[in-house]
Amino acid sequence: MERPPRKTFMRSFGEFVGHIVHGVRTDPAKDTGARREVRREVEQEERRTTDGRKVTLRRTTIEEVEIEGDEPDAPDR
C-alpha cells in the first residue's frame, strides 16, 4: 500500500496562515449565533449503594462566550 506524497513545508505554512487569516476576518457575532460554547467538561463516576444498586454521578461544566450585538437603542451596561 503506497503512502500519499507528503506536504511540502510551504504548503503546510500556507494552510497555517490561511487558518489565522480566516480567524481574524470572521466576525464571531455573525456565526451561528451570538452565543458560542467554548468548552464542555464532563466528569462521571459510578458507585454502588449499600443495597447493591449502581449509581452514576455526573458533573457537566459548560463554558460559553456571549457577544452582544451593536444595537443602537441598547442601554449601556
Helices and strands as residue ranges (DSSP letters): H 9-25, G 28-30, E 35-48, E 54-66
